[in-house]
Amino acid sequence: MSWKAAFRAPAQEQALPELRRRVQERLRGEGAPAAVVDNAGLLISELTHNAVAATAGGREVRVEAEGTARGVRLQVECDANRDLVGLVRALEASGVLPSPESERGRGLWLILNLSEDLQVQRGENGLVRVSLIVKGEQA
């Protein structure tokens, strides 16, 4: 059965745990498997922290969760005030990812291992949207 839910929070670090909790609560209510709920929590944490780091002060972070035939799709959106070319380049790289022990790149490693169909879009006025399907198990 398909469903869709939207969530918003101020672009502030202290608002993110509650945002993650609300999304995970909705996933549980929709009957998502525990592994999907857990992986979604990790993905939301990583993506929303990155969104807060990229936003101009006083803005918000938006998360959409959707039940699809392929699984749970998450979309995180923010109005970025900095260039995200580095993320796009990392996604288009040769496929060599940093190890989980490296100092940098762990977030990208986590995202790529817990999701599929990752898409990053940059729109007008700095809008950045990251969309993905949550995997049910760690790769």
C-alpha positions as CSV (number, residue, x, y, z in Angstrom):
1,M,0.0,0.0,0.0
2,S,1.4,3.4,-0.9
3,W,1.5,6.3,1.5
4,K,3.3,9.6,1.8
5,A,4.2,11.8,4.8
6,A,6.0,15.1,5.1
7,F,8.0,16.4,8.0
8,R,9.7,19.8,8.7
9,A,12.1,21.0,11.3
10,P,14.2,24.1,11.9
11,A,17.7,23.9,10.4
12,Q,19.2,23.5,13.8
13,E,21.1,20.5,15.2
14,Q,19.0,20.2,18.3
15,A,15.8,19.8,16.2
16,L,17.1,16.8,14.3
17,P,16.7,13.9,16.8
18,E,13.0,14.7,17.1
19,L,12.6,14.9,13.3
20,R,14.3,11.5,13.0
21,R,12.1,10.0,15.7
22,R,8.9,11.3,14.0
23,V,9.9,9.8,10.7
24,Q,10.8,6.4,12.2
25,E,7.5,6.4,14.2
26,R,5.6,6.9,11.0
27,L,7.6,4.1,9.3
28,R,6.8,1.7,12.1
29,G,3.1,2.7,11.9
30,E,3.1,1.9,8.2
31,G,4.5,-1.6,9.0
32,A,8.0,-1.0,7.6
33,P,10.4,-3.8,8.6
34,A,12.7,-3.1,11.6
35,A,15.8,-3.0,9.4
36,V,14.3,-0.4,7.2
37,V,13.2,1.7,10.2
38,D,16.8,1.5,11.6
39,N,18.5,2.2,8.3
40,A,16.1,5.1,7.7
41,G,17.1,6.6,11.1
42,L,20.8,6.5,10.2
43,L,20.2,7.9,6.7
44,I,18.0,10.7,8.1
45,S,20.6,11.6,10.7
46,E,23.4,11.8,8.1
47,L,21.4,13.7,5.5
48,T,19.7,16.1,7.8
49,H,23.0,17.0,9.6
50,N,24.5,17.7,6.1
51,A,21.5,19.8,5.3
52,V,21.8,21.8,8.4
53,A,25.5,22.4,7.6
54,A,24.5,23.6,4.1
55,T,21.6,25.8,4.9
56,A,21.5,29.5,5.6
57,G,20.6,30.4,9.1
58,G,16.9,30.4,10.0
59,R,15.7,28.1,7.3
60,E,14.3,24.6,7.6
61,V,15.0,21.0,6.7
62,R,12.2,19.0,5.0
63,V,11.9,15.2,4.9
64,E,9.4,13.2,2.9
65,A,8.9,9.5,3.4
66,E,6.9,7.5,0.9
67,G,5.9,3.9,0.7
68,T,6.4,2.7,-2.9
69,A,6.4,-0.6,-4.8
70,R,10.3,-0.5,-4.5
71,G,10.3,0.2,-0.8
72,V,10.5,3.3,1.4
73,R,11.7,6.4,-0.4
74,L,13.2,9.2,1.6
75,Q,13.7,12.7,0.3
76,V,15.6,15.3,2.3
77,E,15.4,18.9,1.1
78,C,17.0,22.2,2.2
79,D,17.8,25.6,0.8
80,A,21.6,25.4,0.7
81,N,23.8,28.4,0.9
82,R,27.0,26.7,-0.1
83,D,28.2,24.8,-3.2
84,L,27.6,21.1,-3.1
85,V,29.8,20.3,-6.1
86,G,32.0,18.1,-3.9
87,L,29.1,15.8,-3.2
88,V,28.2,15.5,-6.8
89,R,31.8,14.8,-7.7
90,A,32.0,12.1,-5.0
91,L,28.9,10.4,-6.3
92,E,30.3,10.4,-9.8
93,A,33.7,9.2,-8.8
94,S,35.2,5.9,-9.9
95,G,33.3,3.9,-7.3
96,V,36.1,3.8,-4.9
97,L,34.7,4.8,-1.5
98,P,36.5,5.7,1.6
99,S,36.6,3.0,4.3
100,P,34.3,3.4,7.3
101,E,37.5,4.0,9.4
102,S,38.6,7.0,7.4
103,E,38.3,10.5,8.8
104,R,36.3,11.9,5.9
105,G,33.7,10.4,3.7
106,R,32.0,8.1,6.2
107,G,28.7,9.7,5.7
108,L,28.8,9.1,1.9
109,W,29.9,5.5,2.6
110,L,27.0,5.0,5.0
111,I,24.5,6.5,2.6
112,L,25.7,4.4,-0.4
113,N,25.7,1.2,1.7
114,L,22.2,1.7,3.2
115,S,20.4,3.0,0.2
116,E,19.9,2.6,-3.5
117,D,18.7,4.8,-6.3
118,L,20.5,7.8,-4.8
119,Q,19.7,11.1,-6.6
120,V,21.0,14.6,-5.8
121,Q,19.3,17.5,-7.5
122,R,20.1,21.2,-7.2
123,G,17.3,23.5,-8.1
124,E,16.8,27.2,-8.4
125,N,17.6,29.5,-5.5
126,G,19.9,26.9,-3.8
127,L,17.3,24.2,-3.3
128,V,19.0,20.9,-2.8
129,R,17.1,17.6,-2.8
130,V,18.5,14.2,-2.0
131,S,16.3,11.2,-2.7
132,L,16.9,7.5,-2.1
133,I,15.3,4.1,-1.4
134,V,16.2,2.7,2.0
135,K,17.7,-0.8,1.9
136,G,16.3,-3.3,4.3
137,E,19.6,-4.8,5.3
138,Q,23.1,-3.5,5.6
139,A,25.3,-4.3,2.5
